[in-house]
Amino acid sequence: MTDMNQNIEPADARDVIERLTQAFGKLPQVLAVVLGGSRAAATSDVASDYDLYVYTVREVPVDFRRTLLGERAEIDNRFWEPGDEWSDPSTGTHVDIMYRSPEWIEGQIERILSRQEASLGYTTCFWYNVVHSEALLDPRGWYQGLQNRGRVAYPEGLRRAVVMKNWPVLRRNHSSYRHQIEVALNRGDIVSVQHRVTAFLASFFDLWFALERKPHPGEKRLWSHLSEPWGSLVRALTEASPGTLLKHIDALVDRVDAKLIEEGIFVANGRIEHLAAWVSDVDRACAFYQRWFGAAIGPKYVSSTRPFTSCFLALSSGARLELMNAPGETPRMAHIAVSLGSRDAVDRLVAAMRAAGVAIARGPRVTGDGYYEAVVNDTEGNLVEITA
């Protein structure tokens, strides 16, 4: 996606920011004054304000701030970060001033880059904020050092931590956002639906930026960062009706699952369950493997719904062979069966394979002989059974 907004910054607005910077710079407790947000990252538009971060070792007195900004300013807001909001009466420049402790922001960078701790949504936003801000006042070079600390490649350990923190709550866990949305839809609780969809998207974007090895830019203009088909999937989800919302959530998570497998973050933990071959005479073939390879012959299965007979043989190594007979099937090797250990694992892998374009021949389903399986084609057209 392309962001068509332009970074618009009138010269008189810069004069206002410079005046504020110089005023804060005269205070001995102020370590740095930094311009952040869209103005610093060159993604602003005509409606964007100016985010000014004042890094101070102790609190800037409220009286000083009121004298600097005037009585019409909102002084000492503490809804989020401690700060003031003010519009310059002569230029209309709106400034959001936030006061931060140097130790606090250093701790955030330490948590993200050194300890590699993930959050539910927005894990790396402070990292992005530091790297993409402009130091207006930094006499000791402290902020420059902090930025240098942040100008590193996305740590692989952090990438995996973000995935493992946010991926299960999309759909996998019983308490996942997808499950909570389904429950809320069933009870007609539209406020809960809205709340959980927002949380779902926060975790999705946290995970997506991690997969792209990019720090999270924050809550604004997120859709513009997405490439296709991610952008189309997210747009479809946000525009979905209650009746189609779960379908669009599943389509997006299927794409996530496929990406995780493609990236090697999730590898299906499979084992060869059995090999299968078509034979002209099941009893004769079983006797061959019993005599020459010591195979233990299992009970014969005869389908009650179609002319099909099979029998499993176990070798001493634990490997199994399925011998099958049906009218019209010529003797040949038939398929390989890979066991994943659970129905959930089968469903997730098949959904990821489908999203990646792998041909799904049939399933997942419960077969007549009690297997939960799906059948896919490998790159050469060979059949692979994926079983629970």
C-alpha positions as CSV (number, residue, x, y, z in Angstrom):
1,M,0.0,0.0,0.0
2,T,1.1,3.5,-0.7
3,D,0.6,6.4,1.7
4,M,-0.4,9.4,-0.4
5,N,-0.1,11.9,2.5
6,Q,2.7,14.4,2.4
7,N,4.9,15.7,5.2
8,I,3.7,19.3,5.4
9,E,5.6,21.5,7.8
10,P,5.2,25.3,7.5
11,A,8.2,27.4,8.3
12,D,6.4,29.4,11.0
13,A,5.5,26.1,12.8
14,R,9.2,25.2,12.9
15,D,9.9,28.6,14.6
16,V,7.3,27.7,17.3
17,I,9.0,24.3,17.9
18,E,12.4,26.0,18.0
19,R,11.2,28.5,20.6
20,L,9.8,25.8,22.8
21,T,13.0,23.7,22.5
22,Q,15.2,26.6,23.5
23,A,13.0,27.4,26.6
24,F,13.2,23.8,27.8
25,G,16.9,23.6,27.0
26,K,17.6,26.3,29.7
27,L,16.4,24.0,32.4
28,P,19.2,22.0,34.0
29,Q,17.2,18.9,34.5
30,V,16.3,18.6,30.8
31,L,18.6,16.1,29.0
32,A,17.1,16.2,25.5
33,V,14.2,17.6,23.5
34,V,13.1,15.4,20.6
35,L,10.6,15.8,17.8
36,G,8.7,12.5,17.2
37,G,5.6,11.2,15.6
38,S,4.6,11.7,12.0
39,R,6.4,15.0,11.7
40,A,9.8,13.4,12.4
41,A,9.0,10.3,10.3
42,A,7.9,12.3,7.3
43,T,4.4,10.8,7.2
44,S,2.4,13.8,8.4
45,D,-0.5,15.5,6.7
46,V,-2.3,18.8,7.3
47,A,-4.1,17.4,10.3
48,S,-0.9,16.2,12.1
49,D,0.2,17.8,15.3
50,Y,3.8,18.1,16.6
51,D,4.9,15.5,19.2
52,L,7.6,17.0,21.4
53,Y,9.3,14.7,23.9
54,V,11.1,16.4,26.8
55,Y,13.5,13.9,28.5
56,T,14.1,15.2,32.0
57,V,15.8,13.8,35.0
58,R,13.2,15.4,37.3
59,E,9.8,16.9,36.8
60,V,9.5,20.2,34.9
61,P,7.5,22.5,37.2
62,V,3.9,23.1,36.3
63,D,4.2,26.8,36.9
64,F,7.0,27.0,34.3
65,R,4.9,25.1,31.8
66,R,1.9,27.3,32.3
67,T,4.0,30.5,32.0
68,L,5.6,29.1,28.8
69,L,2.3,28.0,27.1
70,G,-0.3,30.3,28.6
71,E,-3.5,29.7,30.4
72,R,-5.4,28.3,27.4
73,A,-3.1,25.3,27.3
74,E,-4.0,21.9,28.8
75,I,-1.4,21.5,31.4
76,D,-0.4,18.3,33.1
77,N,-2.6,15.8,31.3
78,R,-2.0,12.3,32.8
79,F,-4.3,10.2,30.8
80,W,-1.4,8.5,29.0
81,E,2.1,9.9,29.4
82,P,2.4,13.1,31.5
83,G,2.1,16.0,29.1
84,D,0.7,19.3,27.9
85,E,-1.3,20.2,24.8
86,W,-1.3,23.6,23.3
87,S,-2.0,25.5,20.1
88,D,0.0,28.5,19.2
89,P,-2.5,31.4,18.7
90,S,-0.5,33.1,15.9
91,T,0.2,30.1,13.7
92,G,-2.4,27.5,14.8
93,T,0.5,25.0,15.3
94,H,-0.8,22.3,17.7
95,V,1.9,20.8,19.9
96,D,1.6,17.7,22.1
97,I,4.4,17.9,24.7
98,M,5.3,14.7,26.6
99,Y,7.7,14.4,29.6
100,R,9.7,11.3,29.8
101,S,12.3,9.9,32.2
102,P,15.6,8.9,30.5
103,E,15.7,5.8,32.6
104,W,12.2,4.8,31.5
105,I,12.9,5.0,27.8
106,E,16.3,3.2,28.3
107,G,14.4,0.5,30.1
108,Q,12.0,0.1,27.2
109,I,14.8,-0.3,24.7
110,E,16.5,-2.8,27.1
111,R,13.3,-4.8,27.4
112,I,12.8,-4.9,23.6
113,L,16.3,-5.4,22.2
114,S,18.3,-7.0,25.1
115,R,15.7,-9.1,27.0
116,Q,13.6,-9.5,23.8
117,E,10.3,-9.4,25.7
118,A,7.1,-9.3,23.7
119,S,3.7,-7.7,24.4
120,L,0.2,-8.3,23.1
121,G,0.3,-5.7,20.4
122,Y,2.7,-2.8,19.9
123,T,5.7,-4.6,21.2
124,T,8.3,-2.5,19.3
125,C,6.6,0.9,19.1
126,F,9.0,2.7,21.5
127,W,12.0,1.3,19.5
128,Y,10.5,2.7,16.3
129,N,9.8,6.0,18.1
130,V,13.4,6.4,19.3
131,V,14.9,5.6,15.9
132,H,12.5,7.7,13.9
133,S,12.6,10.9,16.0
134,E,14.7,14.0,15.5
135,A,16.9,15.3,18.4
136,L,16.3,19.1,18.5
137,L,18.4,19.5,21.7
138,D,20.9,16.9,22.8
139,P,24.0,18.7,24.3
140,R,25.5,15.6,25.9
141,G,24.8,13.2,23.0
142,W,22.7,11.0,25.2
143,Y,19.8,10.7,22.7
144,Q,22.2,10.1,19.9
145,G,23.6,7.1,21.9
146,L,20.1,5.8,22.4
147,Q,19.4,6.0,18.7
148,N,22.6,4.2,17.9
149,R,21.6,1.5,20.3
150,G,18.3,1.2,18.3
151,R,19.8,1.1,14.8
152,V,20.2,-2.6,14.7
153,A,18.7,-5.5,12.7
154,Y,15.5,-6.9,14.1
155,P,16.7,-9.6,16.6
156,E,15.5,-13.1,15.6
157,G,14.8,-14.0,19.2
158,L,12.5,-11.0,19.5
159,R,10.9,-11.9,16.2
160,R,10.0,-15.3,17.5
161,A,8.9,-14.0,20.9
162,V,6.5,-11.6,19.2
163,V,5.0,-14.4,17.1
164,M,4.7,-16.8,20.1
165,K,3.0,-14.1,22.2
166,N,0.5,-12.9,19.6
167,W,-0.1,-15.8,17.2
168,P,-2.0,-18.1,19.7
169,V,-4.5,-15.5,20.7
170,L,-5.5,-14.8,17.1
171,R,-7.3,-18.2,16.7
172,R,-5.5,-21.1,18.3
173,N,-6.3,-20.8,22.0
174,H,-9.7,-21.4,23.6
175,S,-9.6,-17.8,24.8
176,S,-8.5,-16.5,21.4
177,Y,-9.9,-13.3,20.0
178,R,-11.5,-15.3,17.2
179,H,-13.4,-17.4,19.8
180,Q,-14.4,-14.4,21.8
181,I,-15.7,-12.7,18.7
182,E,-17.7,-15.8,17.8
183,V,-19.3,-15.8,21.2
184,A,-20.1,-12.1,21.1
185,L,-21.6,-12.4,17.6
186,N,-23.9,-15.3,18.9
187,R,-25.1,-13.2,21.7
188,G,-25.5,-10.0,19.6
189,D,-23.0,-8.1,21.7
190,I,-21.8,-5.5,19.1
191,V,-19.6,-3.6,21.6
192,S,-17.7,-6.7,22.6
193,V,-17.3,-7.6,18.9
194,Q,-15.8,-4.2,18.2
195,H,-13.5,-4.4,21.2
196,R,-12.2,-7.9,20.3
197,V,-11.7,-7.1,16.6
198,T,-9.6,-4.1,17.6
199,A,-7.5,-6.3,19.9
200,F,-7.2,-9.0,17.2
201,L,-5.9,-6.4,14.7
202,A,-3.4,-5.1,17.3
203,S,-1.9,-8.5,17.7
204,F,-2.0,-9.2,14.0
205,F,0.0,-6.1,13.2
206,D,2.5,-6.7,15.9
207,L,3.1,-10.1,14.5
208,W,3.1,-8.9,10.9
209,F,5.8,-6.2,11.5
210,A,7.8,-8.8,13.3
211,L,7.7,-11.2,10.3
212,E,8.7,-8.3,8.1
213,R,11.6,-7.5,10.6
214,K,10.4,-3.9,11.0
215,P,9.7,-2.0,14.3
216,H,6.0,-1.3,14.8
217,P,5.3,2.4,13.7
218,G,2.3,2.8,16.1
219,E,-1.4,2.9,15.7
220,K,-1.8,5.3,12.7
221,R,-1.8,4.6,9.0
222,L,-1.1,0.9,9.6
223,W,-3.0,-0.3,6.5
224,S,-0.6,1.7,4.3
225,H,2.3,-0.5,5.3
226,L,0.7,-3.7,4.1
227,S,1.7,-5.3,0.8
228,E,-0.8,-7.4,-1.2
229,P,-2.6,-9.6,-0.4
230,W,-2.4,-8.6,3.2
231,G,-3.9,-5.2,2.6
232,S,-7.0,-6.8,0.8
233,L,-7.5,-9.3,3.6
234,V,-7.4,-6.7,6.3
235,R,-9.7,-4.3,4.4
236,A,-12.2,-7.1,3.9
237,L,-12.1,-8.0,7.6
238,T,-12.7,-4.4,8.7
239,E,-15.6,-4.0,6.2
240,A,-17.2,-7.4,6.9
241,S,-20.8,-7.8,8.0
242,P,-21.5,-9.8,11.2
243,G,-22.4,-12.8,9.1
244,T,-19.1,-12.9,7.2
245,L,-16.7,-11.6,9.9
246,L,-15.5,-15.0,11.1
247,K,-14.8,-16.1,7.5
248,H,-12.6,-13.0,6.9
249,I,-10.8,-13.6,10.2
250,D,-10.1,-17.2,9.2
251,A,-8.8,-16.1,5.8
252,L,-6.4,-13.7,7.4
253,V,-5.1,-16.2,10.0
254,D,-4.8,-18.9,7.3
255,R,-2.4,-16.5,5.5
256,V,-0.5,-15.9,8.8
257,D,-0.2,-19.6,9.3
258,A,1.1,-20.1,5.8
259,K,3.7,-17.4,6.3
260,L,4.9,-18.9,9.6
261,I,5.4,-22.2,7.9
262,E,7.1,-20.6,4.9
263,E,9.5,-18.7,7.2
264,G,10.3,-21.9,9.1
265,I,9.0,-20.5,12.4
266,F,6.5,-23.3,12.6
267,V,7.5,-26.6,11.2
268,A,4.9,-29.4,11.3
269,N,6.2,-32.0,13.8
270,G,5.3,-35.0,11.6
271,R,6.4,-38.6,11.5
272,I,5.9,-41.2,8.8
273,E,2.7,-43.0,9.9
274,H,2.6,-45.5,7.0
275,L,3.2,-46.2,3.3
276,A,0.4,-47.5,1.2
277,A,0.3,-49.6,-1.9
278,W,-2.5,-51.0,-4.2
279,V,-2.3,-54.8,-4.6
280,S,-4.3,-57.3,-6.6
281,D,-4.6,-59.8,-3.7
282,V,-4.5,-58.5,-0.1
283,D,-4.1,-61.9,1.5
284,R,-1.3,-63.0,-0.8
285,A,0.6,-59.7,-0.4
286,C,0.3,-59.9,3.4
287,A,1.7,-63.4,3.5
288,F,4.7,-62.2,1.4
289,Y,5.6,-59.4,3.9
290,Q,5.0,-61.7,6.9
291,R,7.2,-64.5,5.5
292,W,10.1,-62.5,4.3
293,F,10.2,-59.4,6.6
294,G,8.5,-60.7,9.7
295,A,5.6,-58.3,9.5
296,A,2.8,-58.6,12.0
297,I,-0.6,-58.7,10.1
298,G,-3.4,-56.6,11.6
299,P,-7.1,-57.1,11.1
300,K,-8.5,-56.8,7.6
301,Y,-10.8,-53.8,7.0
302,V,-13.7,-54.2,4.5
303,S,-15.6,-51.0,3.7
304,S,-19.4,-51.1,4.1
305,T,-19.9,-48.3,1.7
306,R,-17.7,-49.2,-1.3
307,P,-15.8,-52.2,-2.7
308,F,-12.6,-51.6,-0.8
309,T,-10.4,-53.8,1.4
310,S,-7.2,-53.0,3.3
311,C,-4.9,-54.4,5.9
312,F,-2.1,-52.8,8.0
313,L,1.2,-54.6,8.6
314,A,3.7,-53.6,11.3
315,L,7.4,-54.1,10.9
316,S,9.7,-54.7,13.9
317,S,11.1,-51.1,13.5
318,G,7.6,-49.7,14.1
319,A,7.0,-48.7,10.5
320,R,3.7,-49.7,8.9
321,L,2.5,-50.7,5.5
322,E,-1.1,-50.5,4.3
323,L,-2.0,-52.9,1.5
324,M,-5.2,-52.0,-0.4
325,N,-7.5,-53.5,-3.0
326,A,-10.3,-52.0,-5.0
327,P,-11.8,-52.7,-8.4
328,G,-10.0,-50.7,-11.1
329,E,-6.9,-49.9,-9.1
330,T,-3.8,-51.4,-10.6
331,P,-0.9,-52.5,-8.3
332,R,1.3,-49.6,-7.5
333,M,2.6,-47.4,-4.6
334,A,-0.4,-45.3,-3.5
335,H,0.5,-42.7,-0.9
336,I,2.6,-41.8,2.1
337,A,0.9,-40.9,5.4
338,V,2.4,-38.4,7.8
339,S,1.0,-38.2,11.4
340,L,1.0,-34.8,13.2
341,G,-0.5,-36.1,16.5
342,S,-3.8,-34.1,16.7
343,R,-6.8,-32.9,14.8
344,D,-5.9,-29.3,15.6
345,A,-2.4,-29.8,14.1
346,V,-4.0,-31.3,10.9
347,D,-6.5,-28.4,10.6
348,R,-3.8,-25.7,11.1
349,L,-1.3,-27.3,8.6
350,V,-3.9,-27.9,5.9
351,A,-5.3,-24.3,6.3
352,A,-1.7,-23.0,5.9
353,M,-1.0,-25.2,2.9
354,R,-4.3,-24.1,1.3
355,A,-3.5,-20.5,1.8
356,A,0.0,-21.1,0.2
357,G,-1.6,-22.7,-2.9
358,V,-0.9,-26.4,-2.1
359,A,-3.5,-28.6,-3.9
360,I,-5.8,-30.2,-1.3
361,A,-7.2,-33.4,-2.7
362,R,-9.7,-34.0,0.1
363,G,-10.5,-33.4,3.8
364,P,-9.8,-32.9,6.6
365,R,-12.4,-35.5,7.4
366,V,-13.0,-38.7,9.4
367,T,-12.6,-41.7,7.2
368,G,-14.6,-44.9,7.3
369,D,-11.8,-46.7,9.2
370,G,-11.7,-44.0,11.8
371,Y,-8.8,-41.8,10.7
372,Y,-8.9,-38.0,10.8
373,E,-7.0,-37.1,7.7
374,A,-6.6,-34.8,4.7
375,V,-4.9,-35.7,1.5
376,V,-2.7,-33.2,-0.4
377,N,-0.6,-33.4,-3.6
378,D,3.2,-32.8,-3.3
379,T,5.1,-31.0,-6.0
380,E,5.2,-34.1,-8.2
381,G,1.6,-34.9,-7.8
382,N,2.2,-37.7,-5.3
383,L,-0.6,-38.2,-2.7
384,V,0.3,-37.4,0.9
385,E,-2.1,-38.3,3.7
386,I,-1.9,-35.9,6.7
387,T,-3.3,-37.7,9.8
388,A,-4.0,-36.8,13.4
